[in-house]
Structure formats: structure tokens, C-alpha cells
Amino acid sequence: MTALAFVVLAVYTLSLLYITVYCLLQFNLLYHYKLSPNPTDHPVSLEPLAPAAPPETTPLLPFVTVQLPIYNEYYVIERLIDAVAAFDYPRERYEIHVLDDSTDETVELVAHKVKEYRAQGYQIRQIIRPTRQGFKAGALRDGMAEARGEFIAIFDADFVPEPSFLRRTIPYFADPGVGVVQTRWEHLNQDYSIITRLQALQLNVHFTVEQVGRMNGGHLLQFNGTAGVWRRAAIEAGGGWQPDTLTEDLDLSIRSQLAGYRIYFLERVGSPAELPVEMNGFKSQQHRWMKGGAETARKMLPDVWRSALPWNHKVHATAHLLASSIFLFVFLCAVFSVPLLFLFGELVQYGFSKNFFAIFLTGLLSVIGIYYVANVQSVANKERSFGKSVFKFFFLFPLFLALSMGLSLHNSVAVLQGYRGKKSAFVRTPKFNISSVRDKLSAKRYLSGKLNLITIGEGLLCVYFLFAVWGGFYLQNTIFVFFHGLLALGFGAIFFFSVKHLGLVK
């Protein structure tokens, strides 16, 4: 029994150590975020990109291709096309390509919209491939052959870019070393439900502290698949879009930066988008991101370490590429904490003290600081009242921890599949044109699925951690009670909403 106790302690401690080191690296990004002024504060004119022109003539702005890769987006595609057509960029200096892989009535909606805007003089096309090979990456790769632009702007179907988007992004390409300009995601329906509020809380960290921190620290950044603009030459230098991972955006980001281009992040330029409003759609998005992140790590880490990057940039790039693995260690930490609770007596007789775990509080404090800055102090927070922002943060943050831990089984499976090289289809996240609390999820067109083993496992884990809470009080050892309580809440909520949004409960 003693040997088992030490094995459990070793797995738990090593998992906790991994999580703590990752959190401290994230805190280093917060340091860079706070230390250096964000250069995106300064407005940039379009003039530097305009070629020299004789007097009395108007300089031409760069020609841009706007690519809209879509697949069965019946509820939101018209909204996106209308938004892109409203750009305040000269109509003759950009074209719109709807890369339409749809298999439903979306095809007819797009055809109607394209016809409508072509009649108004827009350069807009609906491009339909004979086969959907390579999913989104394949659509972008094949679409390059049709694009005339020196710069390529990309939007997913759930985005509603502002009219000023091109005028606020294109000027940064005056620097020939900039290969990508990425904007910050905003959230159209952040206040729709607790699920969307918690998603926003997490995304705000990436689109403030992480992206700006990496840029200010000189580390590798990420194009986020949408709401950004590529220099065509940077795509080509990086080897083009490749469909061998589910995160083609992260993959090409690393390859283009290793080829010598930089990614410039604009924190103060927001691009509104719709967050997933039902649990199974959210989980499919998480699966794609987590598995794709692991696939990209497996593919690109050798190239990162063979590159001429300084060692500190390699370390941060490694942490970035391995970010999805954090869920695997959270899951191990959670599962092994229960037998550790019941075997604690075996360890105490060898002089082990529970105070040992206090050193790992640095990781939790780092996370609290990062999320506080991203959601209270950054430009992502638009609350007028500081007090209201603080209250909302400290109410939501424990729920966010619970949700994140509740996703650890689902996301760990995705991560392991990615590292094993198991291939799967690119599963889109359905969106329903829900942009406020007044909108209702009445659409059923893209809601489908059945109860799977992972969801059942989440329900069983809720019971497992409720038992652990009882065990803590029974043994009069409450060191893990709060942790196990959050785990029970997280797995229980994930299970409940997964079943509810399948229509199995009312």
C-alpha cells in the first residue's frame, strides 16, 4: 500500500509541476504585456503602402482578396457577405471569393447574394470545388489559384467584420517583414448564457495577454484562422496551406515565421464573432483545436528546435505548441488526487506534509493575475464600471476553472488522438445567427448527435468527485475539498448541458 501511495503521489506531483511551469511561462507573457507599450495604440496611415504616383493622380491602394471559406452556413452566411461588402475600402481594389463547400441550401443563398452584389458592381464570386478535399485548408489552398490579391483577408462564417477592417489592417504591411496582421476577436453574443460568458473569459486571455505578450517578447505568434490578413508571399514562403492537421492556421503560422516573416497583432482592432451557444458545438470546436494543436506540435516542434531561433523563443514556441496538453495533465492531476486523499495516511508516517502542495499555489495565482488583466484591465473589457467588472470577474472565474476542468476528459482524448496521429474529419462548429440574449436557439438544422462514451464518462466523473468531497469530510482531511467540488461541478455541468442540448432532457 505504501508503494502505491508513493506512485500516486509521484503522478499527481509531476502533473502539478507541469501545470505550474506552464502557468509561470504564461505569467512571463503577462510581464511582457504590462512592461511594453502596445504599439497598436498608434494609428497608421494607408499612405505608406500606396505606390508613388505623379501629381494630380490618386495612388492605388493594394489589391486585396477576401476569402470566405464556408461549409453549410445557412444561418450566418448572408450576414457575413453583407459585412464584407460594406468595407470602406475602394470597391475596385478588393474582390470577394466565397469558397463554398456547402452541401445544403447555403449554396443557393450564396448564389443569390453573389448575383445581388455583382449587379451593384462588386467583384464577388462563388467558388465551388468538385470535391471537398482537405476541408478548410484545402479550400484556402485551392482558392489561392483564383485569388488576384497581393494580400489575402480571411473570415469564417460566424464573423461580422467592421467596415474599417481593411483600412485598419493593410497599412501595417508597409513593413516588408510583416507576413500576417491578426485582429482581436470580439463576441457578439457574450452575454447570451453562462457558456458564452465563460468562453469569452478564456478567449480574452489569448487575444490580449498571450498575443501581445508574445509580440512584445519577440516570440512566435499565431494567426487564428480568421479575422486576419496574410501577405501572399508569406503564405508561399511557408509552403502554403496544408491539410494534414486540424489547425491549419497554427501550422502555417509557425512555418511562415520560421521562413522569416512576422505576425503583427492588433489588440485595438476588434472583429466581432458569434460564440457557440450549445455545448456539443462548443465541444466539437474544442476537439478540433486540441487535437489540431497536438498534431501541429508533433509536426512542427522538430523544425522549431532545428531553427536558428534563440533558446528562449524556442521554449515559448514549445509551450505554445504544447498548450493543448495542459488538459491531459489537469485530468491526471484530478483523477489521481482522489486515491491520494485516501492514501494520505500512508505518506504522513514517512514525514510527508500536505503543506508541500502550497508551493504550487504560484501557478494558480499566476492564472488569476492573467485572467484578471485580460478581462478587467485590457481593451477586451468594455464595462463602464470598474467595480462591476471586478465583481463579474470574481464570480465567473471559479466557474471558468470548473468548466475547464470539466472539459479535461474530452480534451485529453482529442490531444492523445492528435499525438497518436489518428486522422479525423474537420467538424465545423454550427452557428445560428444568435447575437443577443433576445435571440433563441430554435434552429435544428445543424443540431445532431447522440450520447457518446465521453459524455457518459463525464457524468461518472461527476459522481467520482462528489464521492471525493464526501471522503474529504469523512477523513477530516479537507485539503482537496474545494478542488474536488469544482471538478464535480465542472464534469456535472458539461454532462448536463451535453445531454440537454442533444434534446434528451428538457
N, C-alpha and C positions, 0 to 999 in steps of 0.2 A: 504493500500500500504506500509506503514511503517513496519507493521508486516512482510509482505512478504520480504521486503528488509533485515530485520534482520535474517530471516530464511535462505535466500540465502547467506548472509554473514557468518552465522554460518557453513553451509555445506562447503562453499568454504574454510574458515579458518581452520576447523578441517581436511579437506583433505590435505591442505597445511602443516599443523602441522605434520600429519602422514608422509608425504613425507620428510619433513625436518629432523625428528627424524631418519628415515631410512637412509638418506644421512649421518647424523652425525655418525651413527653406522658404515657405510661403511668407513667413514674417520678414524675411530678408527682402522680399518683393515689396512688402508694406513699407519697409525702411526706404527703399528707392522711390516709392510712390510719394512719400512725405518729404523726402530730402530734396528732390529735384523739382523745380517748377515745371509744370506740364507745358511743353512747347506748343501744344494745340490751343493754348489760350490766345495766341496771336493770330489775327486774321491774315489771310494770304490772298493776294490778288490773282486773277486769271491771267494778267498781262505777261508774266514770265514765260508762259507756255505758248503764247501767240508768236508765230514767226515774224521776223522783220518784214515790214510792208512799206511800200512807197507812201509818201504823203497823200492825203485825200482818199486813201483806201482803208477798208476795215480789215484788221488782221483776222485770219481764220483761227478759230479755236480748234483744238484737237478733235478728231473724229472718234466717236465712242460707239461701241456695240453694246447694247444692253441685252443680256441673255436671261431668259426666264425659263429655267428647266422645271417642267411640271409633269405630274402624273396623277390623273383623276382628282382634280381640284375644283369640283363643281361649285362649291360654295364661296370660294375666295378668288378665283382667277380673274373675274371681271373687275373686282376691286383693285387688284394688282395692276392690271393693264391700264386702267384709268389713272392710277397714281403715276405710273411711268410716263404716260402720255402728257401728264401735267408738268413735267420738268420744265424749269425756266431756262433751259439750255437751247440754243438755236436749233430749230427743228431740222434744218438741213445738215446739222453737224452730229446727229446721232441716229442710230437705227435700233429698232426693237425686234428681237428674234424670240418668239415663243417656241421653245424646244419642247414640243408636245408629244409625250409618250403615252398619252391617256388612252384608255380602252372603254370609256363610258361617254356620257353626254357632254363631258367637258370639251370634247373635240368640236362639237357644234357651237358651243358657247364661244370658244376661241375664234372659230371661223367667222362668226357674226361680228365679234369685236374687231378683228383684223380688217374685215371689209369696211366697217364703220370708220375706222381711223385712216385707212388708206384713202377713202373718199375725201378726207379732210387734209390730205397731203402728207401724212406721216409715212416714214419709211419703216414699215412694220410687216413682218412675215410670220406665218405659222409653219414651222418646220417639223415634219413628221417622218420619223425613221421607219424603215420597213420592219426592223426588229429592235426590241428594247435590250440591246446587248450592253452590258456594263452599267446599267441603271443610270444614276445621275452623272457619274464620272464619264460614262460612255456618251451621254447626251452632250455634255460640255466638250468632250474631245471631238465628237463628230461635228458639233456646232462651230468649232473653230474654223473648219474648212469653208464655212459660209460667211464668217464674220469679216467685215472690212475695217473694223476699228483698230487704231493703234492701242486703244485701251478698252478693256472688257469689264463692264459692270455686271454683277450677278445678283439676282434676287430670287429667293424661294417664294412660293406662292402665298405664304402667310404674312408677308411683309407689305407695308404701306409707306414707301419712302416719301420724304418731304420733297416739294417742288425744287428746292435749292440743292438737292443732293449732289448733282454733278458739279455745280458751281463751287461747292464747298469741299470737294474731294480732288478734282482734277488738278488744281493748282499745285498740290504737293508733289506732283510728278516733275516739276521743274528741276528737282534734284534727280539726276540720272541714275543714282544708286537706289532710288525707291522703286521697288517692284510691285508693292501692294499698298493700298490705302484702305484700312478697315475702320468702319464706324461702330459706335456703341449700339447694342440692341436696346430698344425701349419696349415697353409692354403695354399693348392696347387694353388688355383685359386683366391687369394685375389684381384688381380688387374683386374679381368675379367670385372667387372662392378661396378657401384656405389652401387648396392645392396650388392655385396660381400665385397666391401671395408667397408661398414658400419657394416656388420655382424662381420668382423674381428675386427673392433674397439671395439665392445662390448665384444666379446669373449676374447680378450686380457686382459680385466679387470679381468674376472673370473679366467683366467689361470695365473695370476701374483699376483695382489694386493689381491684378495679375498682368493685364495687358500693358498698362502704363508702367508698372514696376519693371517688367521685362524690357520695355523700350528704354527707360531711363537707365537701367543697369547694363544695357548693351547686349542683352540675351536674345535668343531666338524667340520670335513671336508666332502667332497663329492667325491665318486667315480663317474666318469662322463659317465658310461655306456660302455666305450670303451677306448682303449689305456692305459690299466692298468692291473695290475696283482693282483690276490687275493691269499691269503693263504687259502687253502681248509678248514682248521679248523675254520677260521674266518667266512666263509660262513655258516658253520654248526652251529657255536655258535650264529649267528644272526638269525637263524631259516630258512635259505635257501631262494632261490628266490621265491617270492610270486607275483602272477599276479593280485592282487586286486587294484593296482594303475598303471597309465601310466608311472610313473617314478620309475620303479623297482630298478634302480641304487641308487637313493637318499634314498629310503625306506630301502634297505638292508644296506646302508652306516650307517644310524642312528642306526639301530638295532645292527649291529656288533660292533659299537663304544660303545653303552650302555652295550654291553656284555664284554667290557674290551679291545678290540683291537683298534689300532690307524691306521690312514691313513697317509701315507707319500707322500708328493707331490714333484715331481722333476721338478722344473721350467726349468732347463737347459737341460732336455731331451725332445726334441720335437718329436711329432708324426704327420706327415703331413696327411691332410684330405681334401676332396672336400666340399666346401660350396655350399648350394643350390643356383642355378643361376636363378630360375624363382620364381616369387612372390607367387604363390599359393602353391608350395612346401615348401617355406620358412614359409608361414603362417600355413601350416599343422604341421610343426615342432614346431612352437611357440605354437600352440594349445595343442600339446601333452605335451610340457614342462610346460606350465602354468597350464593346468588342472591337470596334474600329480603332480605338486608341491602342489597344493591346496589339492588334495586327500591325499598326504603324510602328509601334515600338519594336516589335520583332523585325520589321523590315528595315527601319532607319537607324536604330541605335549603333550598329556596326559602322555605318557611314559617319555618324556624328563623332564617334571616338577615333576614327581614322583621319578625320578632318584636321585642319590647322587651327581650329578654334582654341582659345585659351582654356585651361582646365576648368576655371570657374563657370565659364559658359557651357562647357560640356556637362558639368554637374547639374546646372539648372535645366539644360535641354533634356537630360536623362530624367530628372524629376517631372518635367512637363510630359514627356512621352509615357512615363510610368504612372501618371496621375490616376488612371482608372484602377490601378492595382490597389489603391488605398482601401477600396471596398472589400477586397479579399482579406486584408489584414484586420479590418474592422469586424468582419464576420468571424474570423478565427478568434479574435480577442473576445467577442461577445460569447461565442459558444463555449470556449474554454474557461470563461470566468465562472460558470456555474459549477463545474466539478471542483474548481479551485476553491470556491466558497465552502464546499463540503469537506475538502481535504485540508483546510487551513490548519486544523489542529495538528496534523502530521508535521507541518512545517514549523509551527511555533516551538515544538520541542527541540528543534535544532537552532533556535535563536532567531528565526525569521520574524520580522516585524512588518505589520501592514503599513507602517509609515514609509516603507521603501517606495511605495507607489506614489508618494507625494511628489517625487521629482518629475513625474510625467505630467503634472499639472501645467508645466510650462507650455506643453502643446495645446491644451485646452485654452489657456489664457491667450496664446497667440491667435487661435481661431476666433475667439471672442473679439480681440482687437481688430483683426482683419475685417470681419463681418460688420463690426460697428462702424468703422471708417467707410466701408463701401456703401452702407445703407443709411447712414446718418449724416456723414460729413461730405460725401462726394457729390458730384453733379447728378448722379443717378437718383438722388433723393430730392424730390420736388415738394416735400411737405413745407408749408409756410411756418409751422410751429415747431421749434426745436424740441420742446417738451413732448409734443405729440409723437415726433419721430423717435425719440428715445424710448418712450413708453411702448410704442408699437414694436420696436426692435427687441426689447427685453421680454415682450410677450411672445413674439414669433420665434426667437432664436432657440429656445428649448424644444419647440415643436419641430423646427428645422432639424435639430440634432436627431430627434426621434424618427422623422421621415427618412433622413439619410441612413440611419442605422437599419431602419425597416427595409430599405432597398438593398441591403448588403448581400442577401442571398441571391436575389435576381441579378444584380450587377456582377457578383462574383462568378456566377455561371457564364455570363457573357464574356468576362475577362479571360476565364480559363479556355473558353472556346476560341477566343482570339489568339492566345498564345499557342494553343494546340494546332492552329491552322485550319480549324473546321470552317468551311465556307457556308455562307447562307445568303439569302436574297436581301437586297436593300428594301427594308419595310418602311414605307413613308409614315409620317405622323399625321393622321387626319385632322383637318381644321374645318371649322363650321361657321366662320364669319361671326364670331362672338367677341365683341369689343367692349361690352359694359355689363354691369350687373343686371341690367334690364333685359338682356338677351337670354333666351332659353335654349338649352340643348334638346331640341325637338327632332333634329335631323337624325335619321337612322341609316342613311345611305352607306356610310363607311364604318359603322359600328358593327363589329362582328367578333367572333372568337368563342372560346369555350374554356371552361375551368381546366387549368393545367396543373402539373405536379408542383411547379414552383409556387403557384398561388396556394395550393394545399399546404405546402411546406411552410409558407409564411403564417398560415393560420396555426399550424402546430407549434411553430416557434413562439408565437404569442403565448400559448399555453405553457410552453417550456420556461419562459421568462417570468410569467406570473407565478409559477411554482418556485422559481428562484427568489422572488420577492418574499413569498411566504417563508422559504427556507432561511432567509436572512434574519427575519424576526424570530423564527423558531430557535435558531442557533445563537441569537443575540449577538450577531455579527453583521452590522448594517453597512459595512464598507462599500458594498455593491448595490445597495437598495435603490439609490437614485438611478444608477446606470441600468439596472435590470428593469426598473419602472419605465424608463424611456424606451428601452428595447421592446417591452411588452406593448407599449403604446404605439410604437412605430410599426412593428410587424402586424399588430391588430388593425391599425388604420389602413395599411397597404392591403391587407387581406379583405377588409370590409369594403373599401372603395373598388377594389378589383372585381369583387363579386357583384356589388351594386351596379357598377357600370356595364356589366355583362347582362344586366336585366334579370339576375337571378334572385335579387331581393328588392323590395320596394323601400 
